[in-house]
C-alpha cells in the first residue's frame, strides 16, 4: 500500500511541477544551440538571462508547490478522501516526504546544472579569465598532497546537502499542519507559508550560531574521521561543525513526529 501511495503522490504532484523543469530544459537546449551555432550575442544573452531566472524558479517553485499540494491533499476537501484510505497517518506522511524530497532534490540538481552551464558557455565566451580561475582551482585540488581528505570532505558535504533537504521537508510539513489548527488557522491561506518562513529563519540562525561557536566538530584526515571538541591547529585535515547539524536533526525528527501527532489528534479538515 505504501508503494501505491508514493506512486499516486508522484503522479498528483507531477502535474504542477514537471512544467517548470521542462521549460528550464527547453530554454537550456535553446541556449546551448545558440552557442553551438554561434548565434547573435543578443540571442545568447537572452537565453542565458532566462536560464538564470529559471535557476531560482526551480528552487523556489517546488517549495511553494509542495506547500500547496501537502495542504490540499490532507487538509482541504481532498483530505476527507485521504483520511478514509486504509493507511496510517505516518504512511501518508512518509509517502509525501519521499515525493517532496525527490522534487526538491531535482530542483537543486537543475539549479547546479544551470549554473555549470552558464559558467561554461556564457562566462567562457564573455570573460575567459573566470574559466582560467576555475581551471587553476581544479589544478590546485588535483595536486593536493592528500586527496583522501578532499574526497572524504566531499562525501560529508553531499550527505549534509541531502540531510538539509529532509530538514526543509520537515519544516514544510510541520508548518502546513500547524496552519490548520487553532489558533494558526485564523491566519488564512498564507499561514502555512508564513510559519514555514518563520521556522526556517529561526532554525537557520540557531544552526549558524551553533556551528560557529560550539566546538563539537567532525575532524577529517587521510587516516581517520573522528569527533573532536577542540580546534585542531597545526594538524593536516578539515573540521566540519556538527553542533548545528545535530540541532537540525533533533528538530527535524521532532517536527516529523509532531506532524504525525497533529494529523491524528488535532487536525481540522476544511
N, C-alpha and C positions, 0 to 999 in steps of 0.2 A: 504493500500500500504506500509506503514511503517513496518508493521509486516512482509510482504514478503521480504522487503529489509533486515531486520535483519536476517531472516531465510536464505536468499541466501548468506549473508556475512558470517554467521556461516559455511555454507557448503563449501564456497570457501576457507576460511581460515583454516578450519579443516584439509584439505589435507596436509598442510605443518606443522601444529602444533601438531596434535594428536600423530604423530610418536614419538617425544621426550618424551611425557608423558607416552606413552605405554611402551617405553624402560625403563623409570625410574621405573614404576610399576613392570615390569618383573624382573628387577635386584633386586628390593626391596623384591619381593616374593622369589627369589632365595637365597638372603642373609638371609632372615628370616628362610627359611627352613634349611640353613646350620647351623644356631644357634640352631634351634629346634632339629635337629638330631645330634648336636654336631659333625659336620664335622671337617676336619683338619683345624687348625688355619690359614693356608695359604689361604684356600678357603674362610674362613670368612673374612680375611683381604682384599683379592682382591675384594670381594663383597662390603665391607664397603668403600674402597677407590673409587670404581666405583660409589657408591652412592654419595659420597662427591663431585666427579667431576660433576655428573649429577645435584646435587643441584644447582650448578652455571649455568649449562646449561638451567635448567627450568626457571631461572630468566632472563638470557641474550638472549637466542634464541627467545623467544616470542617477545621481543622488536625489534630484527632485522627483524623477520618475519612480524610484524605489519608495520614496516617502509616500507618494500618491498611491502607488499600487498596494503597498502594505496596508495603508489606511482603508482603501476601497475594498480590498479582498477580505478584510477581517472586521472592520468597524463601520461599514456602511450597509446598505441593503443587501449587498452580496455577502456580507458577513453572516447573515442568517443561514444562508446555504452552506457556508464554510463550516459553521459550528454544528451543522446537522450531520456532517460526514463522520463515519465510524473511526475517527482517528483522535489521538490525544492532542492537546494544545501544544505540547512540546514537539510533536512530529510536524505540525503545521509551521511552528517557529523554525525548526531545523531546516525544513524544505525551503522556506523563504530566505533563510540565512545562506544556504548553499547557492541559490539562484542570485541573490544580491551580491554575494562575494564574487561570483563569476562575472557579472555585468560590470561591476566596479573595477575588477582586475583587467578586464578587456579595455575599459576606458583608459586606465593608466598605461596599458601597453600601447594603445594607439597614440596617447599623448607623447610618450617617449619616442615612438616611431616617427611621429610628425616632426619632432624637434631634431632627430637624427637626420631626417630627410632635408629639413631646412638648412641645417649646418652644412650638409654635404653639397647641396645643389645651389642654394641661394648665396650663402656666405662664401662658398667655394668660388662662385663666379664674381661676386661683388668685392670680396675682401680676402684675398689669398693668405694674408697674414694670420687670420684666425685659424685656418686649416694648418698652417705651419706650427702654431702654438699647440694645437691638438696633437699633431704628429710628434712634437717634442715631448708632450706629456706621455704619449703612448711609449715612445722610446725610453723615457725615464723609468716607467713601470716595467718595461721589458728587460731592463738592465739592472733591476734591483738585486742586491746580493742575496736577498732572502725572499723569493717569490712565494714561498709557502705561507708566509704571513699575509700577503696580499690576497691570496686565494681564500684563506680562512675568513678574512675580513669581509670579502665579497659575499661569501656564503652566509655569514651572520647578517649582513646588511639586507640581503634578499629575503631571508627568513623574517627579519624585523619588518620589512616592507609588507609582506603578506599578513603579518600579525596586525599591522596598523589598519589594513583594510577590514579585518574582522572587528577591530575596535570601532571603526566608523559604522559598520553594520549594526553592532550592538547599540550604539548611540541613536541611530535612526529608529530602530525598533522600540527602544525604551521611550524615546521622545514621543513617537506617534501613539504609543499605548497610553502614556501619561495624558496626552492631549484629549483622550476620550473618557477620562474620569474626572469627577469633581475635585477641585474647583477649576481645573485647567480646561475643561470642555466649554467653559464660558468664553474663552478667548476667540473661538471660531476656527475656521479652516486654517488660518495661519498659525494656530497654536503649536502644532507639531513642528513646523519649521523653526519657529522662534525658540522652542525648547531645545531642539537639536543644536541650533547655533549656540545657545547658552551653555549646554552641556559640553559641546566641543571646545569652546573657548576656555572654560574653566579647567577642563581636564588637560588641555594643551599647555596652559600656563603652569599648572602644577607639575606636569611632565618636564617642562623646561627647567623649572627650579630644582627639582629632584635630580635631574641629570647633571646639572651644573654643580650643585653643592653637596650632594650625597656621595661619599667616596666609594660606595659599592659599585664595582665595575667588573667587566669581563676582560681579562688580560690574555691577548692572543700573541703567541710567538711561534717560531717554526717548530719547536719541540712540544709545546703544550698549550692547552686552553684552560685557564683556571679563574676562580673567583678571587678578587683581591679587595681589600678595604683601605688601600692607600695608594698614592701615586707611585709609579714605578720609574722614577727618574734614572737615566743612565742605562736603562735596560732595553735591549732591542725587542721591540714588539709594539702592539697597539692596544690602547684602552678603549673600551666601549661601555658607557654608563648603563647600568642596569636598573637603578632605583626607579627611574621614570617608567621603564617598560614593565617592571613588577607592579607598580601602581596602576598602570593601564590594564594589565592582566586581571588584577583583582576587581577593578571597576567594570571591565567588560563582562567577566563571569557573573558579577553581581547584577548587572543590567539584564543579561540573558535570563537569569533566574527570576529577577523581579518582573520582567516582561511576561514570562510564563505564568507566574503567580497572578498578576493582574488580569491576564487573559482568562484565567479560570474563575477568579473570585470577584473582580471589581469592574469588569468592562461594561460599558454602556453602549450597546449597539444602536446606531442611529436609524 
